[in-house]
Amino acid sequence: MKKFLGCLAVIACGTLLSGEPAAAISRYNSTGMSCAAVQRAIGREGAVILRYPSRNKARMTLYDRYVIDSGYCDGHEFADRATVPTADTPSCPVRACKRRPDPEDCFPLQAGCLRF
């Protein structure tokens, strides 16, 4: 019985230690950066979290994950155009993952319907 428990403990430890490490994602306040700096951070890291104040509600902070391309999105998502406020512009162009439309609902050249 002791031998069985010892083997079980070794297997359990091995399983816990073999898991892949979680990838850290950087977080930035977009309004403290220039548009070029935001775009450089996304380009350098592939994906970042950007925080910024809501335009519609005082004292509310909004945030989302912004990516360089669809390769950083889940399989059912694509990198769609978005904008975030930065220190030098209210609408800095970036990309955010968005759910891909159902193929039945697509019309020609609709964003997210084409897989290239």
The 8 nearest C-alpha neighbors of each residue, nearest first, counted from 0:
[[1, 3, 2, 4, 5, 6, 7, 8],
 [2, 0, 4, 3, 5, 6, 7, 8],
 [1, 3, 5, 0, 4, 6, 7, 8],
 [2, 4, 0, 6, 5, 1, 7, 8],
 [5, 3, 7, 1, 6, 2, 8, 0],
 [4, 6, 2, 8, 7, 3, 1, 9],
 [7, 5, 9, 3, 8, 4, 10, 2],
 [6, 8, 4, 10, 5, 9, 11, 3],
 [7, 9, 11, 5, 6, 10, 4, 12],
 [10, 8, 6, 12, 7, 11, 13, 5],
 [11, 9, 13, 7, 8, 12, 14, 6],
 [10, 12, 8, 14, 13, 9, 7, 15],
 [13, 11, 15, 9, 14, 10, 16, 8],
 [14, 12, 10, 16, 11, 15, 17, 9],
 [13, 15, 11, 17, 12, 16, 10, 18],
 [16, 14, 12, 13, 17, 18, 11, 10],
 [15, 17, 13, 14, 18, 12, 19, 11],
 [18, 16, 14, 15, 13, 19, 12, 20],
 [19, 17, 16, 15, 20, 14, 13, 21],
 [18, 20, 17, 21, 16, 22, 15, 14],
 [21, 19, 22, 18, 17, 23, 16, 15],
 [22, 20, 23, 19, 18, 24, 17, 16],
 [23, 21, 20, 24, 19, 25, 46, 44],
 [22, 24, 21, 25, 20, 47, 26, 46],
 [25, 23, 47, 22, 26, 48, 46, 44],
 [24, 26, 47, 48, 23, 27, 46, 44],
 [25, 27, 48, 49, 47, 24, 28, 50],
 [26, 28, 49, 29, 50, 48, 25, 47],
 [27, 29, 50, 30, 31, 49, 51, 26],
 [28, 30, 85, 32, 31, 49, 27, 51],
 [31, 29, 85, 86, 32, 28, 84, 51],
 [30, 32, 29, 86, 28, 85, 33, 27],
 [33, 31, 29, 86, 30, 85, 36, 37],
 [32, 34, 36, 86, 35, 87, 85, 37],
 [33, 35, 37, 36, 91, 85, 38, 32],
 [34, 36, 38, 33, 37, 39, 32, 91],
 [37, 35, 39, 33, 34, 38, 32, 40],
 [38, 36, 34, 40, 39, 35, 41, 33],
 [37, 39, 35, 41, 36, 40, 42, 34],
 [40, 38, 42, 36, 37, 41, 43, 35],
 [41, 39, 43, 37, 42, 38, 44, 36],
 [40, 42, 38, 45, 44, 39, 46, 43],
 [43, 41, 39, 45, 40, 67, 44, 38],
 [42, 44, 40, 41, 39, 45, 46, 38],
 [45, 43, 41, 46, 42, 40, 47, 25],
 [44, 46, 67, 41, 42, 66, 43, 71],
 [47, 45, 66, 41, 65, 44, 67, 64],
 [48, 46, 25, 65, 64, 24, 26, 41],
 [47, 49, 64, 26, 63, 65, 25, 27],
 [50, 48, 27, 62, 28, 29, 63, 26],
 [51, 49, 62, 28, 61, 29, 27, 60],
 [50, 52, 61, 60, 29, 28, 30, 62],
 [53, 51, 60, 61, 59, 54, 58, 50],
 [54, 52, 55, 59, 56, 60, 61, 51],
 [53, 55, 56, 52, 57, 59, 51, 84],
 [56, 54, 53, 57, 59, 52, 58, 60],
 [55, 57, 53, 59, 54, 58, 52, 60],
 [56, 58, 59, 55, 53, 54, 52, 60],
 [57, 59, 56, 60, 52, 53, 55, 54],
 [60, 58, 57, 53, 56, 52, 61, 55],
 [61, 59, 52, 51, 53, 58, 50, 62],
 [60, 62, 51, 50, 53, 52, 59, 63],
 [63, 61, 50, 49, 51, 48, 60, 64],
 [64, 62, 48, 49, 65, 50, 61, 95],
 [63, 65, 48, 47, 95, 49, 46, 66],
 [66, 64, 95, 47, 46, 94, 48, 63],
 [67, 65, 46, 94, 68, 45, 95, 41],
 [66, 68, 45, 42, 41, 46, 94, 65],
 [69, 67, 70, 78, 66, 71, 94, 72],
 [70, 68, 78, 77, 72, 71, 96, 67],
 [69, 71, 68, 72, 73, 77, 67, 78],
 [70, 72, 69, 68, 66, 46, 45, 73],
 [73, 71, 69, 70, 96, 76, 77, 74],
 [72, 74, 76, 75, 71, 77, 70, 96],
 [75, 73, 76, 72, 77, 70, 69, 99],
 [74, 76, 73, 99, 98, 77, 72, 97],
 [77, 75, 98, 99, 97, 73, 74, 72],
 [76, 78, 69, 96, 97, 111, 99, 79],
 [79, 77, 96, 69, 95, 94, 68, 97],
 [80, 78, 94, 95, 77, 96, 97, 81],
 [79, 81, 94, 93, 95, 78, 92, 82],
 [80, 82, 94, 93, 92, 95, 79, 83],
 [81, 83, 92, 91, 90, 93, 84, 80],
 [82, 84, 91, 90, 85, 89, 92, 81],
 [83, 85, 89, 90, 30, 91, 88, 29],
 [86, 84, 30, 29, 88, 87, 33, 34],
 [85, 87, 30, 33, 32, 31, 88, 84],
 [86, 88, 85, 33, 34, 89, 32, 84],
 [89, 87, 85, 90, 86, 84, 91, 34],
 [88, 90, 84, 85, 91, 83, 87, 86],
 [91, 89, 82, 84, 83, 88, 92, 85],
 [90, 92, 82, 83, 34, 84, 88, 93],
 [93, 91, 82, 81, 90, 83, 80, 94],
 [94, 92, 81, 82, 80, 91, 65, 95],
 [95, 93, 80, 81, 79, 78, 66, 65],
 [96, 94, 65, 78, 79, 66, 81, 64],
 [97, 95, 78, 77, 72, 76, 79, 98],
 [96, 98, 76, 77, 79, 99, 78, 95],
 [97, 99, 76, 75, 100, 77, 96, 111],
 [98, 100, 76, 111, 75, 77, 97, 101],
 [101, 99, 102, 98, 111, 112, 104, 105],
 [100, 102, 103, 104, 99, 105, 112, 98],
 [103, 101, 105, 104, 100, 112, 99, 106],
 [104, 102, 101, 105, 100, 106, 112, 107],
 [105, 103, 101, 102, 100, 106, 112, 109],
 [106, 104, 102, 103, 112, 109, 100, 107],
 [105, 107, 109, 108, 104, 112, 103, 102],
 [108, 106, 109, 105, 112, 113, 110, 104],
 [107, 109, 110, 106, 113, 112, 105, 111],
 [110, 108, 107, 112, 106, 111, 105, 113],
 [111, 109, 112, 108, 113, 79, 99, 77],
 [110, 112, 99, 113, 77, 109, 100, 114],
 [113, 111, 110, 109, 105, 114, 100, 102],
 [112, 114, 111, 115, 110, 108, 109, 107],
 [113, 115, 112, 111, 77, 69, 110, 99],
 [114, 113, 111, 112, 69, 77, 110, 68]]
